[in-house]
């Protein structure tokens, strides 16, 4: 798992690199914001640890870019502990804020917690072709436009998208969407799938709900 560390203090970079690598992280260091942005053009990262006080772009400004443009979780490091500085840090989009001096072990705990949350959020959001399905907000974004589906259609779409290009049996869909597998929901499943298919087509989704006769359904990319 790759982590980007940005600090103009070479000693801090070395110290954090040692502790992070001991935990199994792959560490890339940058001595200022411009160097960090260049690294992001060359590689992808799971999280960034950013010092606030740096020449050029400061940590607040860099955090805003990382969180908005790259959707990268950020932990800010600073010698300042005033409430207004913390407020500015969180307003920049940072996920956490650590005041120097700190124990490296505490930073490791916070990194692990943020990465767990990020993984959980990832599990709750699925992207297939030009569709993003967010189970936290129950929104479906198609071609950059948000649409709200009826709840049952949303649940069925999420189930199919989580197994994209694989056939999902009717019994599995009924059991997971309705909570029980009985023939009572067979016709309802057919109706919801037809409506879902029409909605996806209407909104220009580059996917198709394919009927696998006698088995179930499959979501395929066009």
N, C-alpha and C positions, 0 to 999 in steps of 0.2 A: 504494500500500500504506500503510495507516494505522497510525501508531505513537502511543501515549500516553506522554507524559513527565511524571513526577510529582516535583516538587522544590520545597521552600519557598524556595529561593534564586532570585530572579528573574534574576540574571546567568547562572546555570547553565542555566535554562530557555531564555534567549535564545541562548546559545552553542550548545546542543545543537540547538535548532530550526534555526539557520542551517546547521549541518553536515548535518543529516538532510534538510533540504529541498534542499540542493545535490545530494544523492544521489537525489532524486526521491521521497522519502517524503512522505506527507501527515501533518503533525504536529499533535497536539492537546496542549495543556499544561494541567496542573492544579497548584495550589500546595500542596495537601494531599490526604490520602487520601479525605476525604469528597467533595471536588470531583471526584476521579478516579472514584469510584463513581457520581456523578451523570452524568458524561460517558458512562459505560458503559451507562447507561439510555437515552442518546440516540443512541449510535452503536456500531459494532463496530470492533475493532482486531485487528491481526495480532500485536502484541507491545507490552509495556510496559517502559519504563525507569523504575525507581523508586529514589528516594533513601531510605536507611535512616532517617536522623535527621530526623523531621518531627514537628510538634506534633499532638496527637490520636493517631490510629492511626499507628504507626510503619511503616517500610517492610517489616519482617518480617511484621507482621500483615496489611498490605495485600497482600503477595505471596501469602500463604496464601489469601486470599479470591479473588484474581485467578486463581490456578492451580486451585483446587478448584471454585469456583462458575462461573468463566467459561472455564476451560481455556485461559488466555492465557499464552503464554511470557513470562517476566519476567527482566530483567537488573537486579540490585541495584547501586546506587552507594553507596559509603560511604568515610569517611575512616579507618575502622578496618580493620586488616589482620590482626588476631589470628586464629589458627586457630579459636578457639571462635566468633567472629563469623561466619566463613565457614561453619562447620558449621551454625550457626543459620539462616543464609541459605539453604543448600541444603535443610535440613530443612523450611523454609517452602514449598518447592516451586520456588524460583527455579532458572532454567536456567543462569545465569551470575552472576558476582560480580566487580565492577570497583572497585578501590581508588583513591580520589582522592589526588593529582591524576593524571589519565590523559590520553593523547593522544586527541582526538576520532576520529582515524582508527582507533585500536584498538577503540573502541566500534562503529564502523561495520563493522569486520571481524567482530566477535562477533555483531552483529545479523544480518548476512548469513548467517553460519554457522547460527544458530538457525533462521532462516526457511527455509533449505534443508532442515534436518532436519525441520521442521514440515511442509513440503510433501511430503517423502518419506513421512512417517508418514501424511499424508492420502491419498497414493496407495495406501497399504497398507491403508486402512480405507474401506469403502464402506457407505453407509447408504441403504436403500431401504424406504419405508413404515415399518413398525415393526421392521425388522431392521437390525442392525449386524454387518458381516462384517469381522473383523480378521485379516489375513493374517499378521501378526507372531506372534500368539498362537494362530492357527488356532481361534479361538472365534467362535461365532455367538450374538449376543444377540437374543432375540425377546421383545418385551414386557417388556424389562428383565431377563429371565432368561437365563442363559448355558447354552448347550448345545454339546456336542461332536459334530460329524458325522464319519462315516467319511471318511478323507482324500479319496477320489475324489469323493464327493458334495460335500465342501467345495470342492474345486477347480472342479467344474462350477457350483456356486452362485456362486462368486466370478466366474467367467467370464460368467455370465448377468447378474449384478448390475452388473458393470462396463459392461454394454451394456443396461441396463434399458430395457424397452419397445421394444427392437430385436431383430429376428430374428437369431440366431446359427446359422450353418449347421452341419450335423452334422459335416462334414469339419473345420471350424474347431475345434469342441469336441473332437473326437477327437485332432487334431494337438496342440492345446495341453494337453490333459489326459493324453494317453498318450505324447506325444512323436513320434508318427508317424501318418500318415493311411492306414490300411489297413482293409479290410472285416472284419478279424479282430475289431475292437472294436465293430462295429455293434450286436450283441445286448447286449453289455456296457453300451453307452451307454443303450440302451432300459431295461435293468434298473435302472441307477443313477438315471436320471431318474424312473422310477416310484417308487422308494424315496424320493428327494428330495422329490417331490411329496407323498407321504404324510406325511413328517416335518414339512414346512412346515405342512401342514393340521392335523396333530396338535398342534403347538405354537402354533397361532393366528396364524400369519404372515399379514399382510395383502397377500400376493402370491400369484401363481399361475404355475406353470410351464406354459405353453401350447405344445402341439405344433403346429407349422406343417407340415402334411403334405407330404412330399417335399422339404422344405427343411431344417428344424431345429427349434429351440426359442426361446421368448421368455419373459422374466420380466416379468409385468405386475402392476401394483398393482391391488388390488381396489377 
